[in-house]
Amino acid sequence: MSIQHYNREVNRRNVMVLVALGLIGLVADRVEAVEADRATRVRETVDLGGTWQATLDTENKGEREGWFKEDFAAQGWRAVQVPGSFANVAPEIDRYEGVGWFRRSFRVPQQFQGRRVVLHFEGVNYQCKVWVNGRLVGENPDAFLGFDLPVGPEARFDRDNVIVVRVDNTRRRDIIPGGRQGWHPFGGILREVELRARDLCRIESARIVAEPNGTGGLLRLQAVVANGSERQIAGRTEVAILEEKGAVLGRSAADPVEVDAGKLATVQISRQVPGVRAWSPEGPALYTADIRLMLEDKVLDRVSIRFGFRKIEARGTMLYLNGKPVFLTGFNRHEDSPKTDMSPDHELTRKELLQMKEMGCNFIRLCHYPQHPKTIELCDEIGLLVMCEIPLYMWPGVAEGLENYRGTVECAKRQLAKMIARDYNHPSVIFWSVSNEIHTQHPEVRGTNVVLIQQAKRLDPTRLAVHVSDHWQQGDPRADSFGEDDVVCLNGYPNPKEGPGWWATRLEQLHREYPGKPILVTEFGGEADRPIEWQIGRLQAGFEGTRAPYVCGTTIWCWADHPWDKTWLQPPLSPYGVFSRDRRPRPSVEVARQGFMERQAQFKARTQ
């Protein structure tokens, strides 16, 4: 296909919109069109954040009454900022659960004509429907995971368009997390919204496996090329590997790629890259894969993926990072800000991740749902190992009904696949967690953990797959099972009066059942709304009682107080933080710092 034919093709309006299935990897992150390619406009974005109009729909009548129509008179709707939650729509209602509506006008730039144009939502809590100019363009069932909705013939390039979003954060027992309130009340368009334009023929996704190897690293790359035009293309892909300051370390030979109309094609590259440094918390070395799709001399598409050469393994009772033993010390952290609730506060996030590093942390558990991709990017940069988790928590299984059980399992499988696809290229991510504190005394719940862990290992055999348990404390081997897990992950909250022996005795019992697996203490700590000695005592007992050589890490619950399930937890702010919600430090901050430093020093002395 010649470039002249191709240019005519992309100007046609009646084109096939190809929806990617996401089986190969994730939409490449950190997409940047650099100066040399600005003239080609390979990837362009319009920010749709800012002022929207919004209202609550307490009677759930908006869809029946046509609130999505372009000419609907949105009288009385409040001006709010997006990203934002329902709390901005009706501050007088505490933790609203129900339906809310958002709308705004926007313009589609003229140069977007003939290209694949999508609305990208980084995260809506929980379920949503989206209309453009009165026509339903799609819906999404999963909170905290980004999605694209193609904008087709309904988009106008000559005047304003109207986008309307219906958001429903009503609790349902056939999705995750099910009947628990949790973070449901923070409904709304919680993360960024963008209009994105790409070529009809484009790099749909790319995934990278990069591991240290000898004096350099081994890079394996898979890229999926999508052809949304009506004719076959015969192009080529080119890949350059750049160091952090932009110097080119190497280029791959141009690989020809032929893609039939409306089809996908996969390009695979494997090469040794000499002289690269391994990524680690001590030295978070990052590189960039610059991937181009070419047709003759024209750049059709270009993506830049930041990655690191890193390998994580569980061998015996220890973790190994890049072939060296590693001990994990860190915090659990919710995505919460006193200024923005669950909407992005990247400045605060960076500040807190740097504080964690200063306190001796090399690890963070991002609980209990997929957090903002920017947070993981910051962990890549700063050097914090990461556990990512889907929001399957405190789930009772078939106790919520057989059909709800089946729906929950399918929802968990879908969200796990999406999360792995989204976050695959981040070197900081070493764990996929499939659940937290679900009711594993029930066999169908234990079986769900097995199914999800096996799924995670199929989708990504390069990382560790786990679930996080509190039922292990019951002392009954049938209360949980860790046979499929790469690492045994445990939460525990003993009374300080029981001392370090509570931990030591129970961990030894569990170690005898799983002698060939490391044990990671994923939660320990105490409430700060009692006399401060209570929280300090729990932290000290946790550090002291988890010194066994088969323990591969200790993770405090949690970094800061945050809003939580007020239907069962009082007060409605979780009081377990070593910082208050307004980020005032408690005396336990120094206890945490000393505990992390001592545990790392002990581990270093034992392994050297």
N, C-alpha and C positions, 0 to 999 in steps of 0.2 A: 504494500500500500504506500503510495507516495505521500509526501507531506502536503502536497496541494490537495489531494483527495481527502486527506485526513482533516485539513482545515475546513473544507466544505462540510465534512461530516459533523464536526463539533458545532457547527452553526445551526444544525437541524434541531427543532424543538421537540419533535416526536422521537425521543430516545428511550432506550431501555435503561431503567434505573436498577442497578445491580445491588442487592442487599447482601453484604458479606455474612457468612455463616459463623465466622470466628473460630473455625476449627484449627487453624494453623497458629495463630498468635494474636497479638494485640495491635490495635491501631498505634503506629509508632508515636512515641512521646517526644516532647521537645522539638516539635516541627518548626523549622525556621527557614524562611526564604532569604538567603544572603544577597549581598549587593550584586554579585555577578549575575544572578538570575531574576532580579526584580523586574526586568523588562519582560520576561516571559510570564510573570504572574502565575507561577506554578501552583502556589497555595496562598489563598487570601482569606482573611477572617474579619468579620465585623462583630464587635462586642455589642451584645444586646442587654447587658446589664444596665443598671441605673434606675430611673423612675418608671414604675409601672402603676397601673390602677388595679386595685384588689378589693375583694369583699369576701366575707364568709357566707356560706350557704347552709345555715343551720337546719333548714327543712329539706335539703337535698332536692330542690325543685328547679335549679338552674338549667339543667339539660332539657327538661320538659318544656321550659319556657323560652328556650333558645338564647341563653346568655352568650353562647358561642358565636352568634351571628355577627357579621361585620357591622351591620347598622343598628345593633342593639344599643340602647341608650343606657350607658353605665352610670346613671345618676346616683350620687351618694357613695360611689366607690372611693376608697381612700388611696391617696398617693403614697406608695411605699417604695423602698429600695430593694432591688433584686441584685445579688442573692439576699435572701431573707426568709424568715419564718412567719407563721400565722401570728406570732406574738406582735409583729409589726402591723398586722392588719387590724387586730382588735386587742390592744394591750390590756383592756379591762377583763379579758377572759383568760384565766390561768390554764395553760396547757390544753388548748382546744384540740379536740379530736372530732373530725368530721370532714366536710367538703369545703374547699375554698377555691376562689377563681382569681386569676391574674390575666391582665391584658395590656397590650401596648401596640403602637404602630411602629413600623420600621420600613426602611427602603432597601431594596436589593440593587446593588450597583450595576450599572449597565454592562460592565465588562464580565459579569457573571453569566450572561446569556450563553447558552450552548455548553455549559459546564455542569458538572454534578454539584448541585447546591443542597446542603443539608442544614437543618437546625441541630446544633449539638448542645445537649444538656449534660452538665457534669454530675448533677445529682439532684433528684427530686424525691422528697419524702412524703407519701410513700408511693402510691400509684397515681398515674396521671394520664390524661387525654389531651391532645394538642390539635387545635384547629388553626388554619391559615385562611383568611378571607372567607370564613364560614364553612370551610371544607375540612373534615377530619383527616389529618395527615398521619396519625398514628397514636399509639399509646405505649406506656412502659409499666411493667409490674414490679420493678425492683428498685428499691431505694439505694442511694449511696453508690451507684454504679452508673457511669456515663452511657449515653446512647445517642444515636443519630436518627433523625427522621428526614427522609428525602423530601425536598420541596419541589413539586413538579409544575404542571401547567397552571396551577392556581396562583403562583407567584407572578407579580407584576413588576416590570422594570421601569414603568413610566410614572408611577405615583405610589402613594403610601399603601402598605399592606398592614393587615391586622392579625396579630397572633394572640390566641386565647388559650390558656392552660387551666384545666380543671385538675385540682390536686385533692386526693382523698387519703387521709391518714387514719381512717377508721381501723381499729384492730380487727383482724380476721384470723381465724384458727387454721386456715388452710395455707398460710404463708408463714415465712419466718419473720419475726420471732414468735408468732402465734398470739396467745391470749394475754401475754404480759404487756404492761404499758411501756416500760423501758423508754426508748427515745421516740416513740410514736408521736407524743405531743408536740415535737418540734417539726411539725409539718410545714411544707412550703417548697419553694424553689430555693434550696439551700446552697446550691453552688452555681457556678457561672453558666451563662447561656450565650452561645455564639452562632452566627451565620457563617458557614464555611463553604468555600468554593474550591473544587478540585477539577482536574481534567477528567473527562470521561474514561480515559485510559490512565490508570494510576497504580501506585503501590498501595495496595489495600491494607496490608499488614506486614510486619516483619518481626522476627524473633531471633535473639542472639544467645548462644551458649559460648561463654568465654572462660577458659580456665588456665591457670598458670601451667607452664609446661617447659621444664628445663630452664634455659636462659631467656625464655620469652613466654609466649602464650599461644594456645590453640583457639582459634576463632571459628565457630560454625554458625552460619547465617542462613535463615530461610526467609525469603520474601515472596509474598503473594501478589501477583499482578492481575488486576481486574480490567477487563475491556467492556466498558458500558456503551461503546459505539455500535453501529450496525454493520461494521466490516471488520475483517481480521486485521490485526496489526502485526508487523514483523519488525520488532525493535531490538533493543539490547539494554542490559542493566550494567551499571558500573558502580563499584564500591571503593571508597577510599577510607583508610583508617587514619584518624588524626589524633595527636596528643592534645593535652588540655589547652596549650597556647596556640594550637592551630597548625603546627608543623605536620606534614603528611608523612606517616610512617610506612605506608605501602598502599598499593592499588591492586585491585583484582583485574585480570584481563576482562575485556568486554564480553559478556555472555549473551548470546542471541536468545530472544524470547519471542515466540509466536503465540498469540492469544486469539482464539476465535471470538466472534461477536457475542457479547453476553456471557462470556466464560471467564474462568480463572486459570492462571498458570503459576506454577511454583518454581522459583529459582533458588538453588542451593549453592552455597560457597563454603569451602573449608580451607583454611590456610594457617600456616604457622606465622606468627608475628614476632620477630626477634626484638629483644631489648625492652619489652614492656614490664611494668611493675605490677605486682599483685595488689588487688584491692583488699584493704583490711581496716579495722577501726583505727589502728595506729598510722596508717598511710592510705587514705581513701583515694587511690589513683584512678582517675576517670579518663576514658577515651571516647571518641565519637566515630560512629560508622556513618559516613555520608553516602547515601544510596540514591542513585539517579536512574530514572527510566528515560531512555533516549529513543527518538525516532529520527533517523538520519542525524542531522546536527541540532535538532531541537530537543530541549529538555521538557518532557511531558510532565514529569513529576520528580520531586526530590524530598527526601526525608533525612533527618539527622537523629540518630539514636545514641544517647549517652549510655555507656556501659562500663563494666569493670571486669578484670580477669580475677575470678574468685571461685573457690570450690569449697563446699561444705559437706562433711561426712559425719555419720555416727558410727563409731567403731568400738565395740565392746561397751564400756560404761562411760566413754568420753566422746566429746565433740572435737572435730578437727577442722580448722579453717586453713585452707591452702597447705594441708599436710601437717600443721602444727596444732598441738592441743590448745583449746580455748575454753575459758570459763566465762559464763554470761552473768553480768550484773546490770540491773536496770529497773525500769518502772513500767507499770501499766499506765496508759494515758488515753483518756477520752478526748474526742474532738469537741472541745467546749471552750468558749471564751466569755468572760464577763461582759464584753462589749458586743459580741455578735452571736452569742449562743452557739449553735452548731454550724453557722455559716463561716466562711474562711476568715481567719485572722492570721495570715502568714507571718506577719511581723512578730506576733506573740509566739507562734510555733517555733520560728527560728531561735528566738531568745531562749525558749525553754529547752530545746534540744541541745543548745550550747551549754546551758546550765547543767544538764544531765552529764554531758561529757566532763565538765569541770568537777563533778561530784564522783567521778570514777566509773561512769556507766559506759558500757559498750553495746547495750542491747535495749530495745524498747518493744513492748507488746502493744500494738495498735488495736485496742479492743472497743467494741465487740462487733464491728462492722467495717466494711472497706472504707478507709479514711481517704482524705483528699490526696490525689496523686502528687501534689506539690509537697506534702509532708514526706512522702517517700523519697522524692527528689532531694529534699534537704538532708534526709538520712544518708543518701548516697554521698552527698558533698561533705557532710560533717564526719561521717564514719560511725554510724550506729547500725548494728545488726537489727533486723526487723522480723517480727511475727505478724502476719496478716491473717484476718479472721472473718468468716461470714457470720451473720447475726442469728445463728441457731443457738439459742440459749434457754436454759431452764425449761426445756420442752418435755412434756409428759408422754408423748407418743400417742397410742390409740386411745388414751383416756380422753382425748379431745374429739373422738369420733373417727371411724375408719376412713371416710372420705377426706376429712381434714388431715388425717395422718398421711394419706397418699399425696395430697396436695402439698403438704409441708416438705415431704421428701423430694418431690420434683422441684419445688422452689429452691431448696438447698442445693440440689445438684446444678441447677441453672446458674445460681449466683456464684457457686464455687468455680464453675467454668469461666464465667465472666471475669471474676476477680483474678484468676490465674492468667487469663488472656491479657487483662489490662496491665498487670504489674510484673509480667514475666521478665522484662529486660533490666530490672533494677538489681544491681549487685548487692544492695543492702538486705534484700529479702532472702531469708534462709528457711523460714517455716511457713507452711500453709496450715492453719488451724480450722478444722471443720465444725467445731461446736464448743460451747462453754457451759459446763455444769448442767447438762441435760440429764434426764432421769434414767440413768443407765442400769438401775435395778430391774428395768423392764427389758426383756430380750429383744423386742423389736427396736428399741432405742439403741441398744448396743449394736444391733445389726445395721442400723442406719449409719453409725460411726464407721463401721467396717466398709460399707458401700462407698461412703464419701472419701475415706482415706485411700481406698483403692483407686477411685476416680482421680484424686489429686496426683497419685503416683503415675498413672497412665498419662495424664496431661503434662506432667512435669517431673520426670525421674531424677532431675538434678538437685531437687530440694527435699527437705524433710517434711513429712506429713504427720499431723498429730491431732488429737482432741484434748481438751482441757477439762479435768474432772475435779469435782468435790465429793463425789459419792465414794471414792476410795477410803474415806475416813471411817466408813461404817465397819471396817474390819472384816467384811464378808467378801471373799474373792468373787462371788457372783454379782456383787454390786457394780462392778465395772470390769472391763477387759481391755488390755493394751497390746494384744498379740499382733495387731497390724501396725501399730504406731512405731515410728522410728525412734521417738523419745517419749518417755512417760512424763506427762505434764500434770502437775498437781496444784490445787488450791487448798489452803488450810488456815483456819482461824481459831486456834485453841485459846482458852483462858490463860492469861499470863501466869496465874497461880500454878498451872501445870508445868511451867518451865520448859527448858530446851528438851527435856526427856520425851515430851509428847511427840515432837518431830522425830527425834532419833529413833525411838522405838517403832513408830509406824513406818518410817522410811525403810528401816531394816527389814520389816515384815514384807513390804512390797518388793524390795530388792531380791529377797529370796524367791519370790514368784517370777520375777523377770530379771534374772542375773546377768543377762547379756545386753541390757538396755540402759542408757543414761537416764537419770531422773532430773527433770527441770522443775523447780518450785516456781510456778507461774504467778501465784498470788500468796502473799502473806503480809500482815500488817494489823492495824487496829484503828478504832474510832478515836477521833480527836475531840468529840463533844462530851467526853468524860474527863476526869482529871488527866492531865497530859501524861502522867506516869503510866496510864493504861496503854496508850499508843506506843510509848517508848518501850514498855515491857514486852509487848508483842513483837516489836521489831527486833529487840535484842535476843529474845528467845528464838525467833526465826533464824537469825544469823548463826547463833550458837548451835542450834539443833540440826542444822543442815550441812555440817562439815564433812560428812562421809565422802570417801573418794568416788563413789558412784553418782554423786550429785554434780550435775554439770552447770548449774546456775541458780541464782536466786533473784526474783523479780517482785518488787514491792507493789502492793495495792494501796494507794495509787499516788500519782503525781500531785493532783489538786482535787479539791472538792468539786462536784459537778451535779447538776440536776439529775434526779433519777426517779425511779418508780415510786411515786408518792402513794400509790394504793397499798403498798406493803412496807415501804421503808420510811421511817420517820426519824428525823425531819426529812422534808423532801429534797434536801441537798445531801448527797452522799458525804459523810463526814470523815472519810478515810484518808484524805490527802495529807501529805507532808507540807502542802501549801493550802491555804484557804482558797475559796473560789476567786476572791479578788487578789490572789497571789501574794498574800502575806505569809512569810515563812514561819513554820512552827519549830519548836525545839527538836522535833524529830528529824528535821533536815540534816542536822549535824550527826545524829545517830545513823542515818542512812549513809552519809558520806563516809563515816568511819567504818561502817560495816562493809561497804563496797571495797574500800581500800584494803582492809584486813583480809577479806576473802580473796581478792586478787593476789595479794602478797603471799598468802598461804598456798594458793594454787601454783604460783610461780616457783616457790621453794620446793613443792612436791614434784613438779614435772621437769625441773631442770637437772 
